[in-house]
């Protein structure tokens, strides 16, 4: 299955103290690390403020609701695609290309495929979203909602247990929100 890919990088990185997307980790920026995981996707969409990042081969899509969170970034991305979208946060340095292939096996009968981490927590910033969700995303945003988890209740969501993705590594869903998150990273 061919997927479109999008990275949401519209956050202000307040807790991190510096621009997370450009933060170098093991020789690559967080933005480049996540982009590499989506390399097989087409189109490749970067949801970010205009002119903030340059990522060769990626189409910059303006965050149409700046400061409104990842649900707004998802809205901007879904408006650009016709089918399935692999949607990733810029602060997930261990996400791997194989994740998207595993999740794609669970799309039948769904319009949202969300992996679960080892503790059973939902990981909506490393999930697959179908383009048909755009009206629901827009309605949630218009109603004041900003969290991706609310969409899971309004969609035909398949949750993929950790057992299906655990072979991709124990740190797959480590999210770098603050510099103190770095010691947890391998």
MARBA-3410 file (N, C-alpha, C, O; in Angstrom, 1 decimal):
186
0.8,-1.2,0.0,0.0,0.0,0.0,0.9,1.2,0.0,1.8,1.4,0.8 ~ 0.6,2.2,-0.9,1.3,3.4,-1.0,0.7,4.4,0.0,-0.5,4.6,0.0 ~ 1.6,5.0,0.8,1.1,6.0,1.8,1.7,7.4,1.5,2.8,7.5,1.0 ~ 0.9,8.4,1.8,1.4,9.7,1.9,2.1,9.8,3.2,1.8,9.1,4.1 ~ 3.0,10.8,3.4,3.7,11.0,4.7,3.6,12.4,5.1,3.8,13.3,4.2
3.5,12.7,6.4,3.5,14.0,6.9,4.2,14.1,8.2,4.0,13.2,9.1 ~ 5.0,15.1,8.4,5.6,15.4,9.7,5.0,16.7,10.2,4.9,17.7,9.5 ~ 4.5,16.7,11.4,4.0,18.0,12.0,5.2,18.6,12.9,5.7,18.0,13.8 ~ 5.5,19.8,12.5,6.7,20.5,13.1,6.3,21.9,13.4,7.1,22.8,13.2 ~ 5.1,22.2,13.8,4.6,23.5,14.0,4.6,24.0,15.5,4.3,25.1,15.8
5.1,23.1,16.4,5.2,23.5,17.8,6.2,24.5,18.1,7.1,24.8,17.3 ~ 6.1,25.1,19.3,7.0,26.2,19.7,8.2,25.7,20.5,9.2,26.4,20.7 ~ 8.3,24.4,20.8,9.4,23.8,21.5,9.7,24.4,22.9,10.8,24.5,23.3 ~ 8.7,25.0,23.5,8.9,25.7,24.8,9.5,24.9,25.8,10.5,25.3,26.5 ~ 9.0,23.7,26.0,9.6,22.8,27.1,11.0,22.3,26.7,11.8,22.1,27.6
11.3,22.2,25.5,12.6,21.7,25.1,13.7,22.8,25.2,14.8,22.5,25.5 ~ 13.3,24.1,25.0,14.2,25.2,25.2,15.0,25.6,23.9,15.6,26.6,23.9 ~ 14.9,24.8,22.9,15.4,25.1,21.6,14.6,24.5,20.6,13.7,23.6,20.9 ~ 14.7,24.8,19.3,13.9,24.2,18.2,14.2,22.7,18.1,15.2,22.3,17.7 ~ 13.2,21.9,18.5,13.3,20.5,18.5,13.6,19.9,17.2,14.5,19.0,17.0
13.0,20.5,16.2,13.2,19.9,14.8,14.6,20.0,14.4,15.1,19.1,13.6 ~ 15.3,21.0,14.8,16.7,21.2,14.3,17.7,20.6,15.3,18.9,20.6,15.1 ~ 17.2,20.0,16.4,18.1,19.5,17.5,18.8,18.3,16.9,18.2,17.3,16.4 ~ 20.2,18.3,17.0,21.0,17.2,16.5,21.0,16.0,17.5,21.3,16.2,18.7 ~ 20.7,14.8,17.1,20.7,13.6,17.9,21.3,12.5,17.1,20.9,12.1,16.0
22.4,12.0,17.6,23.2,11.0,16.9,23.5,11.3,15.5,23.4,10.5,14.6 ~ 23.9,12.6,15.3,24.4,13.0,14.0,23.4,13.5,13.0,23.7,13.9,11.9 ~ 22.1,13.5,13.4,21.0,14.0,12.5,20.0,14.8,13.3,19.8,14.5,14.5 ~ 19.4,15.7,12.6,18.4,16.5,13.3,17.2,15.6,13.5,17.0,14.6,12.8 ~ 16.4,16.0,14.5,15.1,15.2,14.7,14.3,15.2,13.5,13.7,14.2,13.1
14.2,16.3,12.8,13.4,16.5,11.6,13.9,15.5,10.6,13.1,14.8,9.9 ~ 15.2,15.4,10.3,15.8,14.4,9.3,15.5,13.0,9.8,15.2,12.2,8.9 ~ 15.6,12.7,11.0,15.4,11.3,11.5,14.0,10.8,11.2,13.8,9.7,10.7 ~ 13.0,11.7,11.5,11.6,11.3,11.2,11.4,11.3,9.7,10.7,10.4,9.2 ~ 11.9,12.2,9.0,11.8,12.3,7.5,12.3,11.0,6.9,11.7,10.4,6.0
13.4,10.5,7.4,14.0,9.2,6.9,13.0,8.1,7.1,13.0,7.2,6.2 ~ 12.3,8.1,8.2,11.3,7.0,8.4,10.2,7.0,7.4,9.5,6.0,7.1 ~ 9.9,8.1,6.8,8.8,8.3,5.8,9.3,8.4,4.4,8.6,8.8,3.5 ~ 10.6,8.0,4.2,11.2,8.2,2.8,10.4,7.5,1.7,10.5,8.0,0.6 ~ 9.7,6.4,1.9,9.0,5.7,0.9,7.7,6.3,0.6,7.0,5.8,-0.3
7.2,7.3,1.4,5.9,7.9,1.2,5.9,8.9,0.1,6.9,9.5,-0.3 ~ 4.7,9.1,-0.5,4.6,10.1,-1.6,3.1,10.5,-1.6,2.2,9.6,-1.7 ~ 2.8,11.8,-1.5,3.7,12.9,-1.3,4.3,12.9,0.1,3.8,12.2,1.0 ~ 5.3,13.7,0.2,6.0,13.9,1.5,5.6,15.4,1.9,5.9,16.3,1.2 ~ 4.9,15.5,3.0,4.4,16.8,3.5,5.0,17.2,4.8,5.1,16.4,5.7
5.5,18.5,4.9,6.1,19.0,6.1,5.1,20.1,6.6,5.0,21.1,5.9 ~ 4.5,19.9,7.7,3.5,20.9,8.2,4.3,21.7,9.2,4.6,21.3,10.3 ~ 4.5,23.0,8.8,5.4,23.9,9.6,5.1,25.3,9.2,4.5,25.6,8.2 ~ 5.6,26.3,10.1,5.4,27.7,9.7,6.2,27.9,8.4,7.2,27.3,8.1 ~ 5.7,28.8,7.5,6.3,29.1,6.2,7.8,29.5,6.4,8.2,30.4,7.2
8.6,28.9,5.6,10.1,29.2,5.5,10.9,28.8,6.7,12.1,29.2,6.8 ~ 10.3,28.1,7.6,11.1,27.8,8.9,12.1,26.6,8.6,13.2,26.7,9.2 ~ 11.8,25.7,7.8,12.6,24.5,7.6,12.8,24.2,6.1,11.9,24.5,5.3 ~ 13.9,23.7,5.7,14.2,23.3,4.4,14.5,21.8,4.4,15.5,21.4,5.0 ~ 13.6,21.0,3.8,13.8,19.6,3.8,13.7,19.1,2.3,12.5,19.0,1.8
14.8,18.9,1.6,14.7,18.6,0.2,13.8,17.4,-0.1,13.8,16.4,0.6 ~ 13.0,17.6,-1.1,12.1,16.5,-1.5,10.8,16.5,-0.8,9.9,15.7,-1.1 ~ 10.6,17.4,0.1,9.4,17.6,0.9,8.6,18.8,0.6,9.3,19.9,0.4 ~ 7.3,18.7,0.5,6.5,19.9,0.2,6.1,20.6,1.5,5.5,19.9,2.4 ~ 6.4,21.8,1.6,6.0,22.6,2.8,4.6,22.9,2.7,4.1,23.5,1.7
3.8,22.6,3.7,2.4,22.9,3.8,2.2,23.8,5.0,2.5,23.4,6.1 ~ 1.6,24.9,4.8,1.4,25.9,5.9,0.5,25.3,6.9,-0.5,24.7,6.6 ~ 0.8,25.5,8.2,-0.1,25.1,9.3,-1.2,26.2,9.2,-0.9,27.4,9.6 ~ -2.4,25.8,8.8,-3.4,26.8,8.6,-4.0,27.3,9.9,-4.7,28.3,9.9 ~ -3.7,26.6,11.0,-4.2,27.1,12.3,-2.9,27.1,13.3,-2.9,26.3,14.2
-2.0,28.0,13.0,-0.8,28.0,13.8,-1.1,28.1,15.3,-2.0,28.8,15.8 ~ -0.3,27.3,16.1,-0.4,27.3,17.5,-1.6,26.5,18.1,-1.8,26.4,19.3 ~ -2.3,25.8,17.2,-3.5,25.0,17.6,-3.2,23.6,17.8,-4.2,22.8,18.0 ~ -2.0,23.2,17.7,-1.6,21.8,18.1,-1.6,20.8,16.9,-1.8,21.2,15.8 ~ -1.3,19.5,17.2,-1.1,18.5,16.2,-2.4,18.2,15.4,-2.4,17.8,14.3
-3.6,18.4,16.0,-4.8,18.2,15.3,-4.9,19.1,14.1,-5.4,18.8,13.0 ~ -4.5,20.4,14.3,-4.5,21.3,13.2,-3.5,21.0,12.2,-3.7,21.1,11.0 ~ -2.3,20.4,12.6,-1.4,19.9,11.6,-1.9,18.8,10.8,-1.7,18.7,9.6 ~ -2.7,17.9,11.4,-3.3,16.8,10.7,-4.3,17.3,9.7,-4.4,16.8,8.6 ~ -5.1,18.3,10.1,-6.0,18.9,9.2,-5.3,19.4,7.9,-5.8,19.1,6.8
-4.3,20.1,8.1,-3.5,20.7,6.9,-3.0,19.6,6.0,-3.0,19.7,4.8 ~ -2.5,18.5,6.7,-2.0,17.3,5.9,-3.1,16.6,5.2,-3.0,16.3,4.0 ~ -4.2,16.3,5.9,-5.3,15.5,5.2,-5.9,16.3,4.0,-6.4,15.6,3.1 ~ -5.8,17.6,4.1,-6.4,18.4,2.9,-5.5,18.2,1.7,-5.9,18.6,0.6 ~ -4.3,17.6,1.8,-3.4,17.4,0.7,-3.4,16.0,0.1,-2.8,15.8,-0.9
-4.2,15.1,0.7,-4.1,13.7,0.3,-5.5,13.1,-0.1,-6.5,13.7,0.3 ~ -5.4,12.0,-0.8,-6.7,11.3,-1.2,-6.9,10.0,-0.5,-8.0,9.4,-0.6 ~ -5.9,9.4,0.2,-6.0,8.1,0.7,-5.4,8.1,2.1,-5.7,8.9,2.9 ~ -4.5,7.1,2.4,-3.9,7.0,3.7,-2.7,7.9,3.9,-1.9,8.1,3.0 ~ -2.6,8.4,5.1,-1.5,9.3,5.5,-0.7,8.7,6.7,-1.4,8.5,7.7
0.6,8.6,6.6,1.4,8.3,7.8,1.8,9.6,8.4,2.4,10.4,7.8 ~ 1.3,9.8,9.6,1.5,11.1,10.3,2.4,11.0,11.5,2.1,10.1,12.4 ~ 3.4,11.8,11.5,4.4,11.7,12.6,4.8,13.0,13.2,4.8,14.0,12.5 ~ 5.0,13.0,14.5,5.5,14.1,15.2,7.0,14.3,15.0,7.7,13.3,14.8 ~ 7.5,15.5,15.0,8.9,15.7,14.7,9.8,15.3,15.9,11.1,15.2,15.7
9.3,15.0,17.0,10.1,14.6,18.2,10.1,13.2,18.5,10.2,12.8,19.7 ~ 10.0,12.3,17.5,10.0,10.9,17.7,11.2,10.3,17.0,11.1,9.8,15.9 ~ 12.4,10.4,17.6,13.7,10.1,16.9,13.9,8.6,16.5,14.8,8.3,15.8 ~ 13.1,7.7,17.1,13.3,6.3,16.9,12.2,5.6,16.0,12.3,4.4,15.8 ~ 11.3,6.4,15.4,10.3,5.8,14.5,11.1,5.3,13.3,12.0,5.9,12.8
10.6,4.2,12.8,11.3,3.5,11.7,10.4,3.2,10.5,9.2,3.2,10.7 ~ 10.9,3.1,9.3,10.1,2.9,8.2,9.2,1.7,8.3,8.1,1.6,7.8 ~ 9.7,0.6,9.0,8.9,-0.6,9.1,7.6,-0.4,9.9,6.7,-1.2,9.7 ~ 7.6,0.6,10.7,6.4,0.9,11.5,5.2,1.1,10.6,4.1,0.6,10.8 ~ 5.4,1.9,9.6,4.3,2.3,8.6,3.8,1.0,7.9,2.6,0.9,7.6
4.7,0.1,7.6,4.3,-1.1,6.9,3.5,-2.0,7.8,2.5,-2.6,7.3 ~ 3.9,-2.1,9.1,3.1,-2.9,10.0,1.7,-2.3,10.1,0.7,-3.0,10.1 ~ 1.6,-1.0,10.4,0.3,-0.3,10.6,-0.6,-0.5,9.3,-1.8,-0.6,9.5 ~ 0.0,-0.5,8.1,-0.8,-0.6,6.9,-1.5,-1.9,6.8,-2.5,-2.0,6.1 ~ -1.0,-2.9,7.5,-1.7,-4.2,7.5,-3.0,-4.2,8.3,-3.8,-5.2,8.2
-3.3,-3.1,9.0,-4.5,-3.0,9.8,-5.5,-2.0,9.3,-6.4,-1.7,10.1 ~ -5.4,-1.6,8.1,-6.3,-0.5,7.6,-7.7,-1.0,7.2,-8.6,-0.2,7.1 ~ -7.8,-2.3,6.9,-9.1,-2.8,6.4,-10.2,-2.5,7.4,-10.2,-2.9,8.6 ~ -11.3,-1.8,7.0,-12.4,-1.5,7.8,-12.2,-0.3,8.8,-13.0,0.0,9.6 ~ -11.0,0.3,8.7,-10.7,1.4,9.6,-10.5,2.7,8.8,-10.4,2.7,7.6
-10.5,3.8,9.5,-10.1,5.1,8.9,-9.0,5.7,9.8,-8.6,6.8,9.5 ~ -8.6,5.0,10.8,-7.5,5.5,11.7,-6.9,4.2,12.3,-7.6,3.4,12.9 ~ -5.5,4.1,12.2,-4.8,3.0,12.8,-3.7,3.6,13.7,-2.8,4.3,13.3 ~ -3.9,3.3,15.0,-3.0,3.8,16.1,-2.3,2.7,16.8,-2.9,1.8,17.3 ~ -0.9,2.8,16.8,-0.2,1.8,17.6,-0.3,2.1,19.1,-0.5,3.2,19.5
-0.1,1.0,19.9,0.0,1.1,21.3,1.4,0.8,21.7,2.1,0.0,21.2 ~ 1.9,1.6,22.7,3.2,1.3,23.2,3.2,0.1,24.2,2.2,-0.5,24.4 ~ 4.3,-0.2,24.8,4.5,-1.3,25.7,3.5,-1.3,26.9,3.1,-2.3,27.4 ~ 3.2,-0.1,27.3,2.3,0.1,28.5,0.8,0.2,28.0,-0.1,0.4,28.9 ~ 0.5,0.1,26.7,-0.8,0.2,26.2,-1.3,1.6,25.9,-2.5,1.8,25.7
-0.4,2.6,26.0,-0.7,4.0,25.7,-0.8,4.2,24.2,0.0,3.7,23.4 ~ -1.8,4.9,23.8,-2.0,5.3,22.3,-0.9,6.2,21.9,-0.4,7.1,22.6 ~ -0.5,6.0,20.6,0.5,6.8,20.0,0.0,7.5,18.7,0.4,7.1,17.6 ~ -0.8,8.5,18.9,-1.4,9.1,17.7,-0.5,10.0,16.8,-0.9,10.4,15.7 ~ 0.7,10.2,17.3,1.7,11.0,16.5,2.6,10.0,15.8,3.7,10.5,15.3
2.2,8.8,15.7,2.9,7.8,14.8,1.8,6.9,14.3,1.9,5.7,14.5 ~ 0.9,7.4,13.6,-0.3,6.6,13.2,-0.7,6.9,11.8,-0.1,7.8,11.1 ~ -1.6,6.1,11.3,-2.1,6.2,9.9,-3.5,6.8,10.0,-4.4,6.4,10.8 ~ -3.8,7.8,9.2,-5.1,8.5,9.1,-5.6,8.5,7.7,-4.8,8.8,6.7 ~ -6.8,8.2,7.5,-7.4,8.2,6.1,-7.9,9.6,5.8,-8.4,10.3,6.7
-7.8,10.0,4.5,-8.2,11.3,4.1,-9.7,11.6,4.4,-10.1,12.7,4.5 ~ -10.5,10.5,4.5,-11.9,10.7,4.8,-12.2,11.3,6.2,-13.3,11.7,6.4 ~ -11.2,11.3,7.0,-11.3,11.9,8.3,-11.3,13.5,8.3,-11.6,14.1,9.4 ~ -11.0,14.1,7.2,-10.8,15.5,7.2,-12.0,16.3,7.7,-11.9,17.2,8.5 ~ -13.3,16.0,7.3,-14.4,16.7,7.9,-14.6,16.6,9.4,-14.9,17.5,10.1
-14.2,15.4,9.9,-14.3,15.2,11.4,-13.2,16.0,12.1,-13.5,16.5,13.2 ~ -12.1,16.0,11.5,-11.0,16.8,12.1,-11.3,18.3,12.1,-11.2,18.9,13.1 ~ -11.9,18.8,11.0,-12.3,20.2,10.9,-13.4,20.5,11.9,-13.3,21.5,12.6 ~ -14.3,19.6,12.1,-15.4,19.8,13.0,-14.9,19.8,14.5,-15.3,20.7,15.3 ~ -14.0,19.0,14.8,-13.4,19.0,16.1,-12.6,20.3,16.4,-12.8,20.9,17.5
-11.9,20.7,15.4,-11.1,22.0,15.6,-12.1,23.2,15.7,-11.9,24.0,16.6 ~ -13.1,23.2,14.9,-14.1,24.3,14.9,-14.8,24.3,16.3,-15.3,25.4,16.7 ~ -14.9,23.1,16.9,-15.6,23.0,18.2,-14.6,23.3,19.4,-15.0,23.2,20.5 ~ -13.4,23.7,19.1,-12.4,24.0,20.1,-11.5,22.9,20.6,-10.7,23.1,21.5 ~ -11.6,21.7,20.0,-10.8,20.6,20.4,-9.4,20.7,19.7,-9.3,21.2,18.6
-8.4,20.3,20.4,-7.0,20.4,19.9,-6.2,19.1,20.0,-5.1,19.0,19.6 ~ -6.8,18.1,20.6,-6.1,16.8,20.9,-6.5,15.7,19.9,-7.6,15.5,19.6 ~ -5.5,15.0,19.5,-5.7,13.9,18.5,-6.5,12.8,19.1,-7.2,12.1,18.4 ~ -6.4,12.6,20.4,-7.1,11.5,21.0,-8.6,11.6,20.9,-9.3,10.6,20.8 ~ -9.1,12.8,20.8,-10.6,13.0,20.6,-11.0,12.4,19.3,-12.2,11.9,19.1
-10.2,12.5,18.3,-10.5,12.0,16.9,-10.7,10.5,17.0,-11.5,9.9,16.3 ~ -9.9,9.8,17.8,-10.0,8.4,17.9,-11.4,7.9,18.3,-11.8,6.8,17.9 ~ -12.1,8.7,19.1,-13.5,8.3,19.5,-14.5,8.6,18.4,-15.5,8.0,18.4 ~ -14.1,9.5,17.5,-15.1,9.8,16.4,-14.8,9.0,15.1,-15.5,9.3,14.1 ~ -13.8,8.2,15.1,-13.4,7.4,13.9,-13.5,5.9,14.1,-13.7,5.4,15.2
-13.5,5.2,13.0,-13.3,3.8,13.1,-11.9,3.5,13.3,-11.1,3.3,12.4 ~ -11.5,3.4,14.6,-10.1,3.3,15.0,-9.7,1.8,15.3,-10.4,1.1,16.0 ~ -8.6,1.4,14.7,-8.0,0.1,15.0,-6.7,0.4,15.9,-5.9,1.2,15.4 ~ -6.6,-0.2,17.0,-5.5,0.0,17.9,-4.6,-1.2,17.7,-5.0,-2.4,17.8 ~ -3.3,-1.0,17.3,-2.4,-2.1,17.1,-1.6,-2.4,18.3,-0.8,-1.5,18.8
-1.7,-3.6,18.9,-1.0,-3.9,20.1,0.5,-3.9,19.9,1.0,-4.1,18.8 ~ 1.2,-3.6,21.0,2.6,-3.5,21.1,3.3,-4.8,20.5,4.3,-4.7,19.9 ~ 2.7,-5.9,20.7,3.3,-7.1,20.2,3.6,-7.1,18.7,4.5,-7.8,18.2 ~ 2.8,-6.3,18.0,3.0,-6.3,16.5,4.1,-5.3,16.1,4.6,-5.4,15.0 ~ 4.5,-4.5,17.0,5.6,-3.5,16.6,6.8,-3.6,17.6,7.8,-2.9,17.3
6.8,-4.4,18.6,7.9,-4.5,19.6,9.2,-4.9,18.9,10.2,-4.5,19.5 ~ 9.2,-5.6,17.8,10.4,-6.0,17.2,11.2,-4.8,16.6,12.3,-4.9,16.2 ~ 10.5,-3.7,16.6,11.1,-2.4,16.0,12.0,-1.7,17.1,12.6,-0.7,16.8 ~ 12.0,-2.2,18.3,12.8,-1.6,19.3,12.0,-1.1,20.5,10.9,-0.6,20.3 ~ 12.6,-1.1,21.7,11.9,-0.7,22.9,11.7,0.8,23.0,10.9,1.3,23.7
12.5,1.6,22.2,12.4,3.0,22.2,11.6,3.6,21.1,11.7,4.8,20.9 ~ 10.9,2.8,20.3,10.2,3.2,19.1,9.4,4.5,19.4,9.4,5.4,18.5 ~ 8.7,4.6,20.5,7.8,5.7,20.7,8.3,6.7,21.7,7.5,7.5,22.2 ~ 9.6,6.7,22.0,10.2,7.7,22.9,10.0,9.0,22.2,10.4,9.3,21.1 ~ 9.4,10.0,23.0,9.0,11.3,22.5,9.9,12.3,23.3,9.9,12.3,24.5
10.7,13.1,22.6,11.6,14.0,23.2,10.9,15.4,23.4,10.9,16.2,22.4 ~ 10.3,15.6,24.5,9.6,16.9,24.8,10.5,17.8,25.6,10.3,19.0,25.4 ~ 11.4,17.3,26.4,12.3,18.2,27.1,13.7,17.6,27.0,13.9,16.4,26.7 ~ 14.8,18.3,27.3,16.1,17.8,27.3,16.3,16.6,28.3,17.1,15.7,28.0 ~ 15.5,16.6,29.3,15.6,15.5,30.3,15.1,14.2,29.8,15.4,13.1,30.3
14.4,14.2,28.6,14.0,13.0,28.0,15.1,12.3,27.3,15.0,11.1,27.0 ~ 16.2,13.0,27.0,17.3,12.4,26.3,18.0,11.2,27.0,18.3,10.2,26.3 ~ 18.2,11.2,28.4,18.8,10.0,29.0,18.0,8.7,28.8,18.6,7.6,28.8 ~ 16.7,8.8,28.5,15.9,7.6,28.3,16.2,7.1,26.9,15.9,5.9,26.6 ~ 16.8,7.9,26.1,17.0,7.4,24.7,18.3,6.6,24.7,19.2,6.8,25.4
18.3,5.5,23.8,19.5,4.7,23.8,20.7,5.4,23.2,21.8,4.8,23.1
END
